[in-house]
Amino acid sequence: MAAESAETITLKWLLPDDSTVQLPALPCRRLRSQSSRRRRTQRQLSNEAGSINDLIRKHPRERLFVKPLRWTATHLALLDCHFVRQVARQHGYDSPHTAQDSLPPETCKMLFRSMIRTRLPCYREVRAIDLLGSYRMGAITDRLNFSFAGQVVCQLPCTVFALIPSLNADADGQNEPASLSQKPSLRTWIPRLAYLDADSIARYRHDSLCPRTCIQPEQMSCGRRLARLQLMLPHYDPYIVAVLIALAQRAHGLASRSDGEEPIQVCRPHRIRTHIFSAPFFCFRAVSSRESTHER
């Protein structure tokens, strides 16, 4: 699958250290009264220079403890994360698959055209699943756990793909996808790719900031907060970084529990280089900054 353009995201660090800090009080009076009846949670953070706790003290006016859907350019700056445009390779990205495993060029063009013409995100997602399925990439979940200080704090909506193992061979010697009875549990598959749709992200963000139960004054306040999060370029959305972090966290966790039957390539949690391939749609593929193979 050829790529017309590419972006690179560089993350300096992803995981916090250990210490204790208390979550700041919620600004909404009604939510404060509800949270006061609950048991307050505490997180393990570090007081060292450059730690998350230190960044919070240095930016008291910024709301840093927010869900990834509410991340802003400030979060990317504090993570030392930036987007860099790169010249696309003429032959596409490196892939172990042969031409026999991919769809014909005309079929790919037809799928791309159908994705451009439709305004329904769900339809574009189905077309993306069909397209990536020709590369033995199967959708395994529509949520990613986002962990912080060793705990899952939220789930990120996105379509996650993994490489489907091929255990059978047909008469021509070509590999076929393994049957469901032979496939391992989906929870043990290493995530390779996440598909995001700009319209879907905008809807998730709107639902997060403006719940349906809000009264009229609260809706006006939600609208102002939503306007501050509007982006000129959807493919520079900070939510993309959060999804890539969650991908790396899951891959790293599964690699640590691997039985070591075969080597697997995983994302290093402290440094990731992420290529965003864009045809008419954006397809995110996280790879290690230094091509490395994790063997156990």
Contacts in CASP RR format, 6 or more apart in sequence:
PFRMAT RR
TARGET T0000
AUTHOR 0000-0000-0000
METHOD contacts of the structure
MODEL  1
MAAESAETITLKWLLPDDSTVQLPALPCRRLRSQSSRRRRTQRQLSNEAG
SINDLIRKHPRERLFVKPLRWTATHLALLDCHFVRQVARQHGYDSPHTAQ
DSLPPETCKMLFRSMIRTRLPCYREVRAIDLLGSYRMGAITDRLNFSFAG
QVVCQLPCTVFALIPSLNADADGQNEPASLSQKPSLRTWIPRLAYLDADS
IARYRHDSLCPRTCIQPEQMSCGRRLARLQLMLPHYDPYIVAVLIALAQR
AHGLASRSDGEEPIQVCRPHRIRTHIFSAPFFCFRAVSSRESTHER
1 92 0 8 1.000
1 93 0 8 1.000
1 95 0 8 1.000
1 102 0 8 1.000
1 108 0 8 1.000
1 131 0 8 1.000
1 135 0 8 1.000
1 277 0 8 1.000
1 279 0 8 1.000
2 90 0 8 1.000
2 91 0 8 1.000
2 92 0 8 1.000
2 279 0 8 1.000
3 88 0 8 1.000
3 89 0 8 1.000
3 92 0 8 1.000
3 93 0 8 1.000
3 277 0 8 1.000
3 278 0 8 1.000
3 279 0 8 1.000
4 88 0 8 1.000
4 278 0 8 1.000
4 279 0 8 1.000
5 85 0 8 1.000
5 88 0 8 1.000
5 277 0 8 1.000
5 278 0 8 1.000
6 85 0 8 1.000
6 86 0 8 1.000
6 87 0 8 1.000
6 88 0 8 1.000
6 89 0 8 1.000
6 275 0 8 1.000
6 276 0 8 1.000
6 277 0 8 1.000
6 278 0 8 1.000
7 83 0 8 1.000
7 84 0 8 1.000
7 85 0 8 1.000
7 86 0 8 1.000
7 235 0 8 1.000
7 275 0 8 1.000
7 276 0 8 1.000
7 278 0 8 1.000
8 83 0 8 1.000
8 84 0 8 1.000
8 85 0 8 1.000
8 86 0 8 1.000
8 273 0 8 1.000
8 274 0 8 1.000
8 275 0 8 1.000
8 276 0 8 1.000
9 81 0 8 1.000
9 82 0 8 1.000
9 83 0 8 1.000
9 240 0 8 1.000
9 241 0 8 1.000
9 244 0 8 1.000
9 272 0 8 1.000
9 273 0 8 1.000
9 274 0 8 1.000
9 276 0 8 1.000
10 80 0 8 1.000
10 81 0 8 1.000
10 82 0 8 1.000
10 84 0 8 1.000
10 271 0 8 1.000
10 272 0 8 1.000
10 273 0 8 1.000
10 289 0 8 1.000
11 79 0 8 1.000
11 80 0 8 1.000
11 81 0 8 1.000
11 241 0 8 1.000
11 244 0 8 1.000
11 245 0 8 1.000
11 271 0 8 1.000
11 272 0 8 1.000
11 274 0 8 1.000
12 79 0 8 1.000
12 80 0 8 1.000
12 81 0 8 1.000
12 271 0 8 1.000
13 79 0 8 1.000
13 80 0 8 1.000
13 270 0 8 1.000
14 79 0 8 1.000
14 245 0 8 1.000
14 248 0 8 1.000
14 249 0 8 1.000
14 269 0 8 1.000
14 270 0 8 1.000
14 272 0 8 1.000
15 269 0 8 1.000
15 270 0 8 1.000
16 43 0 8 1.000
16 44 0 8 1.000
16 45 0 8 1.000
16 46 0 8 1.000
16 51 0 8 1.000
16 52 0 8 1.000
16 148 0 8 1.000
16 149 0 8 1.000
17 45 0 8 1.000
17 46 0 8 1.000
17 48 0 8 1.000
17 51 0 8 1.000
18 44 0 8 1.000
18 45 0 8 1.000
18 46 0 8 1.000
19 44 0 8 1.000
19 45 0 8 1.000
19 46 0 8 1.000
19 47 0 8 1.000
19 51 0 8 1.000
19 53 0 8 1.000
20 42 0 8 1.000
20 43 0 8 1.000
20 44 0 8 1.000
20 45 0 8 1.000
21 42 0 8 1.000
21 43 0 8 1.000
21 45 0 8 1.000
21 53 0 8 1.000
21 56 0 8 1.000
22 40 0 8 1.000
22 42 0 8 1.000
23 40 0 8 1.000
23 41 0 8 1.000
23 42 0 8 1.000
23 43 0 8 1.000
23 65 0 8 1.000
24 63 0 8 1.000
24 65 0 8 1.000
25 32 0 8 1.000
25 35 0 8 1.000
26 32 0 8 1.000
26 35 0 8 1.000
43 148 0 8 1.000
43 149 0 8 1.000
43 151 0 8 1.000
44 149 0 8 1.000
44 150 0 8 1.000
45 51 0 8 1.000
45 52 0 8 1.000
45 53 0 8 1.000
45 149 0 8 1.000
46 52 0 8 1.000
46 53 0 8 1.000
46 54 0 8 1.000
47 53 0 8 1.000
47 54 0 8 1.000
48 54 0 8 1.000
52 64 0 8 1.000
55 64 0 8 1.000
55 78 0 8 1.000
56 64 0 8 1.000
56 65 0 8 1.000
59 74 0 8 1.000
59 78 0 8 1.000
62 74 0 8 1.000
63 70 0 8 1.000
64 74 0 8 1.000
64 75 0 8 1.000
64 78 0 8 1.000
67 153 0 8 1.000
67 154 0 8 1.000
67 208 0 8 1.000
68 146 0 8 1.000
68 154 0 8 1.000
68 156 0 8 1.000
68 238 0 8 1.000
68 239 0 8 1.000
68 242 0 8 1.000
68 243 0 8 1.000
69 201 0 8 1.000
69 204 0 8 1.000
69 205 0 8 1.000
69 208 0 8 1.000
69 209 0 8 1.000
69 239 0 8 1.000
70 205 0 8 1.000
70 208 0 8 1.000
70 209 0 8 1.000
70 229 0 8 1.000
71 238 0 8 1.000
71 239 0 8 1.000
71 241 0 8 1.000
71 242 0 8 1.000
72 228 0 8 1.000
72 229 0 8 1.000
72 238 0 8 1.000
73 238 0 8 1.000
75 238 0 8 1.000
75 241 0 8 1.000
76 82 0 8 1.000
76 238 0 8 1.000
76 241 0 8 1.000
79 241 0 8 1.000
81 241 0 8 1.000
83 236 0 8 1.000
86 275 0 8 1.000
88 277 0 8 1.000
92 277 0 8 1.000
93 275 0 8 1.000
93 277 0 8 1.000
93 285 0 8 1.000
95 135 0 8 1.000
97 135 0 8 1.000
97 136 0 8 1.000
100 174 0 8 1.000
101 134 0 8 1.000
101 135 0 8 1.000
101 136 0 8 1.000
102 108 0 8 1.000
102 134 0 8 1.000
102 135 0 8 1.000
103 111 0 8 1.000
103 131 0 8 1.000
103 134 0 8 1.000
108 131 0 8 1.000
111 127 0 8 1.000
111 130 0 8 1.000
111 131 0 8 1.000
112 279 0 8 1.000
112 280 0 8 1.000
112 281 0 8 1.000
114 123 0 8 1.000
114 127 0 8 1.000
115 123 0 8 1.000
115 124 0 8 1.000
115 127 0 8 1.000
115 128 0 8 1.000
115 280 0 8 1.000
115 281 0 8 1.000
116 280 0 8 1.000
118 124 0 8 1.000
119 199 0 8 1.000
121 197 0 8 1.000
121 199 0 8 1.000
121 200 0 8 1.000
121 203 0 8 1.000
124 197 0 8 1.000
124 281 0 8 1.000
125 159 0 8 1.000
125 195 0 8 1.000
125 197 0 8 1.000
125 200 0 8 1.000
128 159 0 8 1.000
128 195 0 8 1.000
128 281 0 8 1.000
128 283 0 8 1.000
129 138 0 8 1.000
129 139 0 8 1.000
129 159 0 8 1.000
129 195 0 8 1.000
132 138 0 8 1.000
132 139 0 8 1.000
132 161 0 8 1.000
132 193 0 8 1.000
132 195 0 8 1.000
132 283 0 8 1.000
133 164 0 8 1.000
136 163 0 8 1.000
136 164 0 8 1.000
136 166 0 8 1.000
136 177 0 8 1.000
137 161 0 8 1.000
137 162 0 8 1.000
137 163 0 8 1.000
137 164 0 8 1.000
137 192 0 8 1.000
137 193 0 8 1.000
138 161 0 8 1.000
138 162 0 8 1.000
138 163 0 8 1.000
138 164 0 8 1.000
139 159 0 8 1.000
139 160 0 8 1.000
139 161 0 8 1.000
140 160 0 8 1.000
140 161 0 8 1.000
140 162 0 8 1.000
140 186 0 8 1.000
140 189 0 8 1.000
140 191 0 8 1.000
141 159 0 8 1.000
141 160 0 8 1.000
141 186 0 8 1.000
142 157 0 8 1.000
142 158 0 8 1.000
142 159 0 8 1.000
142 160 0 8 1.000
143 155 0 8 1.000
143 156 0 8 1.000
143 157 0 8 1.000
143 158 0 8 1.000
143 160 0 8 1.000
144 155 0 8 1.000
144 156 0 8 1.000
144 158 0 8 1.000
144 160 0 8 1.000
144 191 0 8 1.000
144 194 0 8 1.000
144 243 0 8 1.000
144 246 0 8 1.000
144 247 0 8 1.000
144 250 0 8 1.000
145 152 0 8 1.000
145 155 0 8 1.000
145 156 0 8 1.000
145 246 0 8 1.000
145 249 0 8 1.000
145 250 0 8 1.000
146 152 0 8 1.000
146 153 0 8 1.000
146 154 0 8 1.000
146 155 0 8 1.000
146 156 0 8 1.000
146 242 0 8 1.000
146 245 0 8 1.000
146 246 0 8 1.000
146 249 0 8 1.000
147 153 0 8 1.000
147 246 0 8 1.000
147 249 0 8 1.000
156 239 0 8 1.000
156 242 0 8 1.000
156 243 0 8 1.000
156 246 0 8 1.000
157 200 0 8 1.000
157 204 0 8 1.000
158 194 0 8 1.000
158 195 0 8 1.000
158 196 0 8 1.000
158 243 0 8 1.000
159 194 0 8 1.000
159 195 0 8 1.000
159 196 0 8 1.000
160 191 0 8 1.000
160 193 0 8 1.000
160 194 0 8 1.000
160 195 0 8 1.000
160 247 0 8 1.000
161 191 0 8 1.000
161 192 0 8 1.000
161 193 0 8 1.000
161 194 0 8 1.000
161 195 0 8 1.000
162 186 0 8 1.000
162 189 0 8 1.000
162 190 0 8 1.000
162 191 0 8 1.000
162 192 0 8 1.000
163 189 0 8 1.000
163 190 0 8 1.000
163 192 0 8 1.000
164 177 0 8 1.000
164 178 0 8 1.000
164 183 0 8 1.000
165 177 0 8 1.000
165 178 0 8 1.000
165 183 0 8 1.000
165 184 0 8 1.000
166 175 0 8 1.000
166 176 0 8 1.000
166 177 0 8 1.000
166 178 0 8 1.000
167 178 0 8 1.000
167 179 0 8 1.000
167 182 0 8 1.000
168 175 0 8 1.000
168 176 0 8 1.000
168 177 0 8 1.000
168 178 0 8 1.000
168 179 0 8 1.000
168 182 0 8 1.000
169 175 0 8 1.000
169 176 0 8 1.000
170 176 0 8 1.000
188 254 0 8 1.000
189 254 0 8 1.000
190 251 0 8 1.000
190 254 0 8 1.000
190 255 0 8 1.000
190 264 0 8 1.000
190 266 0 8 1.000
191 247 0 8 1.000
191 250 0 8 1.000
191 251 0 8 1.000
192 285 0 8 1.000
192 286 0 8 1.000
193 283 0 8 1.000
193 284 0 8 1.000
193 285 0 8 1.000
193 286 0 8 1.000
194 243 0 8 1.000
194 244 0 8 1.000
194 247 0 8 1.000
194 284 0 8 1.000
194 286 0 8 1.000
195 283 0 8 1.000
195 284 0 8 1.000
196 239 0 8 1.000
196 240 0 8 1.000
196 243 0 8 1.000
196 282 0 8 1.000
196 284 0 8 1.000
197 281 0 8 1.000
198 234 0 8 1.000
198 235 0 8 1.000
198 237 0 8 1.000
198 282 0 8 1.000
201 234 0 8 1.000
201 237 0 8 1.000
201 239 0 8 1.000
202 234 0 8 1.000
205 226 0 8 1.000
205 229 0 8 1.000
205 239 0 8 1.000
206 226 0 8 1.000
209 222 0 8 1.000
209 223 0 8 1.000
209 225 0 8 1.000
209 226 0 8 1.000
209 229 0 8 1.000
210 219 0 8 1.000
210 222 0 8 1.000
210 223 0 8 1.000
210 226 0 8 1.000
214 222 0 8 1.000
231 237 0 8 1.000
235 276 0 8 1.000
235 278 0 8 1.000
235 282 0 8 1.000
240 276 0 8 1.000
240 284 0 8 1.000
243 284 0 8 1.000
244 272 0 8 1.000
244 274 0 8 1.000
244 284 0 8 1.000
244 286 0 8 1.000
247 267 0 8 1.000
247 286 0 8 1.000
248 267 0 8 1.000
248 268 0 8 1.000
248 269 0 8 1.000
248 272 0 8 1.000
248 286 0 8 1.000
249 269 0 8 1.000
251 266 0 8 1.000
251 267 0 8 1.000
251 286 0 8 1.000
252 266 0 8 1.000
252 267 0 8 1.000
252 268 0 8 1.000
252 269 0 8 1.000
254 266 0 8 1.000
255 264 0 8 1.000
255 266 0 8 1.000
255 294 0 8 1.000
255 296 0 8 1.000
258 264 0 8 1.000
258 294 0 8 1.000
258 296 0 8 1.000
259 296 0 8 1.000
260 295 0 8 1.000
260 296 0 8 1.000
263 293 0 8 1.000
263 294 0 8 1.000
263 295 0 8 1.000
264 293 0 8 1.000
264 294 0 8 1.000
265 287 0 8 1.000
265 288 0 8 1.000
265 291 0 8 1.000
265 292 0 8 1.000
265 293 0 8 1.000
265 294 0 8 1.000
266 288 0 8 1.000
266 294 0 8 1.000
267 286 0 8 1.000
267 287 0 8 1.000
267 288 0 8 1.000
268 288 0 8 1.000
268 289 0 8 1.000
268 290 0 8 1.000
268 292 0 8 1.000
271 289 0 8 1.000
272 286 0 8 1.000
272 287 0 8 1.000
272 288 0 8 1.000
272 289 0 8 1.000
273 287 0 8 1.000
273 288 0 8 1.000
273 289 0 8 1.000
274 284 0 8 1.000
274 285 0 8 1.000
274 286 0 8 1.000
274 287 0 8 1.000
275 285 0 8 1.000
275 287 0 8 1.000
276 282 0 8 1.000
276 283 0 8 1.000
276 284 0 8 1.000
276 285 0 8 1.000
277 283 0 8 1.000
277 284 0 8 1.000
277 285 0 8 1.000
END
